[in-house]
Amino acid sequence: MSTIDLNKILQYQNPLVIKRFKRNFPQYAEQADSLFCDMLKYLWLSKKHDIDYKQNPSDPLLQFKCSMHKEMRIIDEMWHTFILITKDYAEFCNQYFGEFMHHIPEIGDETDEINEIDAHQFEKEFSLFLSYAYDHLGEETISRWFAVHLD
């Protein structure tokens, strides 16, 4: 995936998104820059996974969806904030990914009962997602995204 350079993407800045996010989520104002960076990493990871999967659809290590897990909700809120600055978001996507990165929310009710098969499938896919993210973004990022589980 030489055409999409994570380091180049991480150089992208958008003070308007950060300012709006701080206004909407003042409790996370001190973390806004870091959350913006994590959102960029997530978008890159999602695009990388999409490309990798299209190139190797039978690879058992790619049999998962890149999705925002509940522990990552504040990163998702940063993404929502970025999307609302539509012109900047569309330009960013086109410049770095060559296409608009759509946000497709999960439509499940969190109170829905998960049966044993669904729980097993979730566990399997989540494990694959964590491994993939760890391999491409490193321990520090994964630790930040899922810090609640490290206590």
N, C-alpha and C positions, 0 to 999 in steps of 0.2 A: 504494500500500500504506500508506495513512495510518493504518490501524487497528493496525499493528504498528510501533511506534516503537523503532528501534534504541537511541537514547539512553536511553529508559526501561528497556529490557532491560539495558543496561550498568550501570544503577544497582543491579540485583539483586545481593545478596551472600548467601553461604552459608558462614559460617565452618566449619561441620562438614565440608563437602565439602573445603575447603582443608586443614583439619587432617588428614583421612584421607588425602588425596592426598600431603601432605608425609610422612606416616608410611610410605606405600607406595612413594614415589619420593623419598627424601631427597636424591638428587643433583639434583633439580629444585625443592627447597624454596624457593630464592630467587626462582624464576620462577613459583611457584604462582599468585599473584594475576594475573599477566599471562596465564598459560595458561588460567585460569578465564575471564578476559575474552575471550580468543581462542575458547574453546569457546562462549561466549554468542554471539559474532559468527558463528561457523559455524552454530549452530542457527538464528539469525535469517536468515542467507543461504540456508540450505536451505529454510526456510519461504517466504521471499520468492520463491525460484526456483520452488517448487511452485505458488504463487499466480500468478506471471507466466506459467508454462507453461500452466496451466489456462485462463488468459484468452487466451493467444495460442499455441495448440499448433503452429501452422505457422511460427512465427518461427524462422528458421534460427539465430539467435543463442542460442536457448534449448534447442538439441538436445544436451543433455548431462545427466549425473547429477551432483548435488552429492554427492561422496563424499570420504571421508577418504583422501587420498593418503598414500603411505608416509612422506613427509617430515613429515606432520602426526600421526604416531603418538602423540606425547606429548599432543597435544590430544585425541585419541581416548581416551587413558587417563584424562584428566580427565573426559570425558563418561561413561566407564564408572564412574568413582568417583561422579559425580553420580547416575547411574541407580541405583546401589546404595543410595542414600538415597531409597528409592522414594517415600515420602510427599512429601518436599520436591520431588523431580523431577516427580512427577505434578501437584502444585499449581502449580509453576512453568509447566509446559507449558500447563495449562488457563488460568492467569491471562494469560499472554503470547501464546499461540498458539491458544487455544480448543480444543485437542485434544492428546492425548498424542503426543509426537514419538518414534516408534519408532526403534530403532537396528537397522539391518539390515546385518550384516557381509558383506563380500565373502567368498565361499567359494572363491576361486581359490587354487591352489597357486602361490606366487611363483616356483617353479622351472619351472613349465610353459613350454614353448617358445611364444613368440608368433610367429604367422605374419605375413607382410607386411601383409595386410589388417587384422588385428587391431591391429598396431602403428600403421598409418595412422589407423584409427578412434580409437584411444586418443589419438594426437597431436592429432587434430582436436577431440575432446571435451575434452581437457585444456586446449587453447588457449582454447576457449570458456569453460570453467570459470574459467581465470585472468583472462580479459577481464571476465567478469561480476563476479567477486570484486573485481578491481581497481576497476571502475566504482562498486561499491557500498561497498567497505571501504577503498579507497585503497592507495597504494604501501607505506606503513609496515607494514600488516598482512600484505600479500602477501610482503613482504621477510622478515618474521619467520617466516611459515609455510614459506617455501621458501628460507631462508637458505643451506642447503647448496649450492644451485646458484649462489649469487652470489659464491663465492670465486674 
